[in-house]
């Protein structure tokens, strides 16, 4: 695998692990998330990083769209968080954390393990 792509995959992995770390020692609770502006902004930043890394990967090698599920949606969310920040809903971000981040985490782990 191209070294730049592998670096960006590690960036995605780091962003996912960072999001996971925000909930260590506690449960993931939507009402707590909604009340904590610093947590929300930290998660949004990690989602931006994840989206930018996926964008760079696809620009370098389009075949990764088959290896990273929902790649276009990941990039779309990054664009929304950056450019339409006033339209980012807590519910949408929470849904991504619960429903889509675990799948991406598995895909990224697989890509990393294939390149060790």
Backbone bond lengths (Angstrom), bond angles and torsions (degrees), N, CA, C in turn:
res aa  C-N    CA-C-N  psi(-1)  N-CA   C-N-CA  omega(-1)  CA-C   N-CA-C  phi
1 X - - - 1.453 - - 1.532 109.09 -
2 X 1.299 115.32 143.36 1.459 123.18 176.12 1.544 109.17 -54.32
3 X 1.333 117.05 135.61 1.467 121.09 -176.76 1.530 112.21 -63.18
4 X 1.313 117.52 -36.22 1.468 119.51 178.24 1.516 111.28 -65.33
5 X 1.317 115.62 -42.63 1.462 119.13 178.78 1.524 110.05 -62.56
6 X 1.312 116.88 -43.30 1.458 120.06 179.05 1.526 110.62 -61.70
7 X 1.320 117.80 -39.12 1.462 121.67 177.61 1.525 109.90 -61.48
8 X 1.333 117.31 -44.19 1.460 120.63 179.97 1.525 111.28 -67.32
9 X 1.322 116.97 -33.76 1.466 119.84 175.49 1.527 109.90 -64.07
10 X 1.324 116.25 -40.98 1.468 119.65 175.57 1.530 110.92 -64.47
11 X 1.323 118.09 -34.44 1.467 120.56 175.92 1.529 110.53 -62.37
12 X 1.324 116.62 -42.27 1.472 120.85 177.28 1.519 109.73 -62.32
13 X 1.324 116.21 -45.82 1.457 121.57 179.58 1.531 110.60 -58.55
14 X 1.327 116.61 -45.15 1.459 120.90 -179.58 1.530 110.80 -62.77
15 X 1.337 117.05 -43.56 1.463 120.79 -179.96 1.532 110.90 -62.51
16 X 1.318 117.00 -40.35 1.471 120.86 178.49 1.524 109.89 -65.73
17 X 1.317 116.97 -45.24 1.470 120.18 179.07 1.520 111.38 -63.25
18 X 1.318 116.15 -35.94 1.456 119.35 178.21 1.529 110.10 -64.96
19 X 1.326 117.20 -44.12 1.474 120.22 176.71 1.523 109.98 -59.64
20 X 1.314 117.08 -45.16 1.471 120.36 178.33 1.530 110.85 -58.06
21 X 1.328 116.69 -38.38 1.469 120.72 -176.78 1.524 112.16 -66.08
22 X 1.319 117.53 -25.63 1.461 119.98 179.56 1.527 112.29 -66.05
23 X 1.326 116.06 -18.90 1.452 120.49 -177.38 1.526 112.78 -110.84
24 X 1.333 117.98 6.98 1.465 120.56 178.64 1.519 109.61 -63.34
25 X 1.313 114.88 139.75 1.457 120.02 178.57 1.515 113.85 78.28
26 X 1.294 116.04 0.62 1.462 119.54 179.03 1.502 109.90 -149.03
27 X 1.303 114.24 168.51 1.459 118.13 178.97 1.519 109.75 -89.80
28 X 1.306 115.28 157.50 1.456 120.65 175.60 1.523 107.58 -80.96
29 X 1.310 115.08 110.51 1.458 121.18 -176.85 1.526 109.32 -123.80
30 X 1.311 116.26 122.13 1.459 121.22 -176.34 1.526 112.43 -61.65
31 X 1.325 117.64 -41.52 1.467 119.26 -178.46 1.530 111.25 -65.86
32 X 1.338 117.41 -35.55 1.468 120.35 175.51 1.524 110.30 -67.10
33 X 1.321 116.03 -40.35 1.461 121.13 178.07 1.538 110.45 -59.71
34 X 1.323 116.95 -47.64 1.463 121.34 -177.60 1.527 112.72 -60.45
35 X 1.316 117.07 -31.26 1.462 121.89 -176.76 1.529 113.13 -84.18
36 X 1.333 117.38 -15.37 1.462 120.64 -171.58 1.536 110.21 -106.40
37 X 1.316 116.30 94.19 1.458 121.49 -176.58 1.526 111.55 -62.53
38 X 1.321 117.86 -38.22 1.458 120.06 -179.62 1.535 110.44 -64.96
39 X 1.315 117.61 -41.54 1.462 122.06 177.02 1.527 110.46 -62.57
40 X 1.322 116.49 -44.56 1.459 120.46 179.94 1.525 110.94 -60.17
41 X 1.320 116.88 -45.90 1.462 120.30 -179.18 1.527 111.60 -67.15
42 X 1.313 117.56 -36.91 1.472 120.50 178.29 1.529 110.43 -64.81
43 X 1.320 116.62 -43.53 1.464 120.58 178.99 1.525 110.36 -65.79
44 X 1.313 117.08 -42.88 1.467 119.91 178.00 1.523 110.64 -59.21
45 X 1.326 117.19 -40.39 1.469 120.61 179.14 1.527 110.14 -63.44
46 X 1.315 117.32 -43.44 1.471 119.60 178.68 1.525 111.30 -65.81
47 X 1.317 117.59 -34.20 1.466 120.24 176.34 1.526 110.72 -69.24
48 X 1.332 117.21 -34.37 1.471 120.47 174.10 1.528 110.49 -62.11
49 X 1.325 116.09 -47.19 1.474 120.96 -179.77 1.518 109.89 -59.50
50 X 1.316 115.82 -45.62 1.467 121.21 179.63 1.517 110.09 -59.95
51 X 1.327 117.79 -44.58 1.458 121.70 -179.47 1.518 112.98 -66.96
52 X 1.320 116.84 -40.07 1.463 120.16 178.50 1.525 110.61 -65.88
53 X 1.336 116.68 -40.78 1.466 119.87 178.83 1.526 110.97 -63.46
54 X 1.326 117.37 -43.56 1.472 120.59 177.76 1.525 109.98 -62.50
55 X 1.307 117.46 -41.64 1.460 121.21 178.34 1.534 110.79 -59.62
56 X 1.304 116.76 -45.98 1.468 120.46 179.68 1.529 111.32 -64.30
57 X 1.325 115.93 -39.23 1.470 119.64 178.65 1.524 110.25 -61.49
58 X 1.330 116.73 -48.60 1.472 120.02 -178.25 1.522 111.82 -66.39
59 X 1.316 117.23 -34.00 1.467 119.52 176.61 1.519 111.37 -66.55
60 X 1.299 117.09 -28.84 1.467 121.51 -179.72 1.524 111.75 -86.23
61 X 1.359 115.73 -37.58 1.469 119.61 -176.48 1.529 108.48 -151.42
62 X 1.314 115.91 99.97 1.464 121.59 -175.44 1.532 112.74 -62.82
63 X 1.320 118.24 -19.29 1.476 120.04 -179.25 1.530 112.21 -64.50
64 X 1.315 117.94 -15.67 1.460 120.38 179.63 1.523 112.73 -72.34
65 X 1.330 117.27 -11.96 1.468 118.46 176.24 1.527 110.88 -63.18
66 X 1.345 116.51 -21.94 1.459 120.74 177.26 1.531 111.86 -88.38
67 X 1.329 117.03 -13.05 1.465 121.50 -178.21 1.520 112.37 -101.45
68 X 1.328 116.20 -18.53 1.460 121.80 178.83 1.526 107.67 -120.58
69 X 1.321 115.76 106.54 1.468 120.67 -179.07 1.517 110.33 -61.75
70 X 1.298 115.11 143.80 1.464 121.52 175.32 1.526 112.99 58.78
71 X 1.335 116.83 31.03 1.472 120.83 -176.94 1.523 111.58 -55.56
72 X 1.314 117.53 -44.82 1.467 120.59 -179.18 1.532 111.33 -65.05
73 X 1.325 116.97 -36.42 1.467 120.40 177.50 1.527 111.35 -68.70
74 X 1.311 116.23 -35.93 1.466 120.80 177.35 1.528 109.73 -62.22
75 X 1.318 115.71 -44.80 1.470 121.00 178.39 1.529 109.88 -66.45
76 X 1.318 116.75 -40.73 1.460 121.08 178.82 1.517 112.36 -61.02
77 X 1.318 116.88 -40.61 1.458 119.85 177.76 1.523 110.73 -65.03
78 X 1.310 116.68 -41.51 1.466 120.70 177.06 1.521 110.04 -56.56
79 X 1.327 116.17 -46.08 1.463 120.33 179.53 1.527 111.68 -63.73
80 X 1.310 116.17 -39.40 1.464 120.02 179.34 1.523 110.94 -65.39
81 X 1.328 117.28 -44.49 1.463 120.73 -178.94 1.523 110.42 -62.85
82 X 1.319 116.61 -39.75 1.462 120.36 -177.67 1.531 112.02 -78.31
83 X 1.315 117.26 -47.20 1.459 120.52 -169.95 1.524 114.63 -98.66
84 X 1.302 117.25 -25.89 1.468 120.55 -179.40 1.521 109.52 -124.80
85 X 1.330 114.99 44.55 1.459 122.17 -174.40 1.527 112.78 -53.09
86 X 1.317 117.24 -28.52 1.462 120.02 -178.91 1.529 112.88 -77.72
87 X 1.332 116.80 -5.26 1.463 121.21 177.58 1.527 112.76 -110.25
88 X 1.317 117.41 10.35 1.464 120.93 179.61 1.524 107.94 -81.91
89 X 1.310 115.99 120.80 1.468 119.10 -179.13 1.525 110.64 -96.83
90 X 1.313 114.70 144.08 1.458 120.19 176.42 1.525 110.88 -59.18
91 X 1.314 115.49 -38.38 1.463 120.07 -178.39 1.529 111.62 -64.54
92 X 1.322 116.55 -40.22 1.461 120.87 179.22 1.534 110.67 -64.66
93 X 1.319 116.69 -47.43 1.460 120.42 179.79 1.521 109.68 -62.09
94 X 1.313 117.19 -43.35 1.465 120.46 -178.99 1.528 110.90 -63.39
95 X 1.313 116.79 -41.12 1.462 120.99 177.67 1.524 110.96 -59.85
96 X 1.313 116.78 -40.93 1.468 121.11 178.39 1.527 110.11 -63.21
97 X 1.329 116.45 -44.05 1.470 120.24 179.78 1.523 111.72 -60.38
98 X 1.302 115.88 -42.05 1.465 120.93 -174.81 1.530 112.49 -82.23
99 X 1.320 116.98 -42.76 1.460 120.73 -170.31 1.528 115.48 -97.12
100 X 1.322 118.16 -30.81 1.461 119.74 -171.37 1.527 114.42 -113.60
101 X 1.328 117.12 -31.54 1.459 119.08 -177.72 1.531 112.99 -62.60
102 X 1.339 119.67 -40.23 1.476 118.75 178.37 1.535 112.91 -60.27
103 X 1.318 117.25 -38.09 1.465 120.92 179.13 1.527 110.47 -65.96
104 X 1.336 116.68 -44.98 1.458 120.50 178.18 1.530 110.46 -62.83
105 X 1.300 116.32 -38.78 1.470 121.24 178.18 1.532 110.33 -58.01
106 X 1.299 117.45 -44.13 1.470 121.56 178.25 1.525 111.69 -65.69
107 X 1.319 116.71 -42.48 1.467 120.20 179.71 1.522 111.54 -63.90
108 X 1.318 116.10 -42.60 1.470 120.45 179.67 1.523 110.51 -66.40
109 X 1.325 117.35 -41.98 1.469 120.34 177.15 1.515 111.29 -59.71
110 X 1.316 116.71 -40.30 1.458 120.93 178.30 1.523 111.00 -64.61
111 X 1.331 117.43 -44.54 1.471 120.47 179.35 1.522 111.13 -62.86
112 X 1.306 117.20 -39.09 1.464 121.01 178.51 1.506 110.57 -66.92
113 X 1.330 117.35 -46.11 1.474 119.77 -178.34 1.526 112.50 -65.53
114 X 1.319 116.91 -30.54 1.479 120.82 176.92 1.522 112.10 -69.80
115 X 1.321 117.57 -16.45 1.456 121.15 -174.86 1.518 112.56 -117.47
116 X 1.289 116.59 25.69 1.476 120.54 175.50 1.492 109.82 -96.21
